[in-house]
């Protein structure tokens, strides 16, 4: 009699910190992989450099270039503050409001799908139905869209489970976003 291996299974409960880590990962992937954002920032920097070199600091274009650079620095500072201070605060607020996120999760996966269940909901989603996936040292995200995701905290997985899940994601053909 042949025995088949059971799919890997994990139990975890999402915390507010887990949710903040998931939002940070999604934010980093969006900002770092968005071509439009990189092109915009590069265009502003090039325009400022051109204005400095062509007009000098005493003219209106030079003053506009200085203003644009100050604005770019201010925007960068705002993003850093948002990433380290505002995002975790917002994550704690949303976590407190969304009761379904606070239930223990039983999750499993195989070569065809990811399944998860809580006391109030359950789902099995074939790999091909996901938009993509992202992972870092704290979190694995299964992306339904660029802003909607399921999260698996790495602290819930042992090394073999994390490697197995990552391998299934790679074999599924999903994009690593």
N, C-alpha and C positions, 0 to 999 in steps of 0.2 A: 504494500500500500504506500503510495507516494504522498508525502506531506508537502503542502505549499506553505511558503513563508507568509506570515501575516504582514500586512503593510505596516510601516513604522507608525507609531502612535505616540502623541505627546499630550500632556495636560498642562494648562497654564491659565493664569488670570492676568489680563492686561492691567497695568498700573498707569497712573497719570504720567509717570516718567517714561514708561514704554511708549505711550501715545506721543509725548513730546519728542522722543527719539525718532519715531516714525515720521512725524511732521518735519523734523530737521532733515532727515534723509530725503524725503520727497522734495523739500525746498532746495537742498543742495543739487539734486539731480536736475531739477528744473532750471535753476540759474546757471549751472555749469554746462548743460547740454543744449541750452536754447541758443540757436544761431542768431536769432533776431536780437537778443540782448547783447551778445558779443559784438555783432556788427554795429549796433547803436553806440555802445561804449567806445569802440575803436573809431567810429566816425567823429564822435565828439572830441576825442583826444587828438585826432589828426587835424580837425578843424581848428582847435585851439593852438596847436603847434604852428600851423600855417598862418594863423592870425598874428601870433607872436613874431614869427620870422619876417612876414611881409610888412606888417604895419608898425611893429615896435610897441612899447608899453605906453606911449604917450597919446595914441590915437583911440578913436572909438572902437575899432575892431579889436585892438589890444585889450581895452577895458572889457569888452564883451567876452573875450577869450578868458580873461581872469575870472569873470563872473560865472562862465560856464564851468570852469575847472573847480571853483568853489562849490557850485551846485553839485557837480559830480562827486566831490569829496563828501559833501553833506548827505547825498543819497547813499553813498557807501557806508557812512557812519550810521545812518538810519537802518540800513539792512543789517549791520552788525548788531545794533541794539535790539532790533526785532528778533534776530536769530537767537541771541543769548538771553534776552530778558522778556520780551513780549510774547514770543512763541510759547515758551514753557508756561507762562501765565495763562495764555489762551487755552493751551492744552489741558491744564488743570480745570479750568472753567467748563470746557466742553465735556471732559471726563465726568465731572460731577453731575452734569445735566443728562448725559446719555447713559441711562441705567443699563442698557443692553451690553455696553462695553465692559461692565463690571462683573459679569457672570463668568464662572470658570468655563474654559473652552477645552473640548476634547477634539483633537485634530489628527488626521491621518492622510497619507498620500500614497499613490502608486504611479505607475507609468501613464495612467490615463487621466487622473483627476486629483484634486485636493478636496478633502471633506472636513467640515468642522461642525460642531454641535455645541449648543449651550442649553440651559434650562428652558429658553424661550424660542430658540431658532436653530435650524440646521440647514446645511447646504452641501451639495457636491457640485463642484464646478470643474468641467473638463479643462485641461490646460489650454486648449485652443480658444477658449472663451475669454481668457485674460488678455488685456492690452499689452502686458509685459511684466517684468519683475525688477526689483532693485534690492540690493543687500549691502550692508556694511557690518561693522564689528558688533553692533547692538541689535540689529533688526533685519528681517527679511520681509519685503513688501510684495504682495501679489496684487498687481495693478489691474483694476477693472476699467479704469480710464486714467487720464493724467492726474485727476484729483481724488478718485475714489479707490480705496485699497483695503485689503485684508492684511493684518500684520501678525507676524510670528516672532516674538522676542527670542533672541539668540540664547538668553539665559534659560529658556525652557528646553533647549535642545542640548544633547551631549554632542561631542565632536562627530561621532559616527552619524547621528541623525542630521546634523547640519550639513555634512558632506553629502549624505544621501539625498536630502531635499534639494540642495544646490545642483546635484547631478541630474535629478529628475527635471529640474527647471531648464537646465542646459539642453538635455535630450529632447525636451518638448518642442523646441524650436522657437520659444518665446524670446522676444527681444529683452536684453538686459538694459534697462533704461537707467 
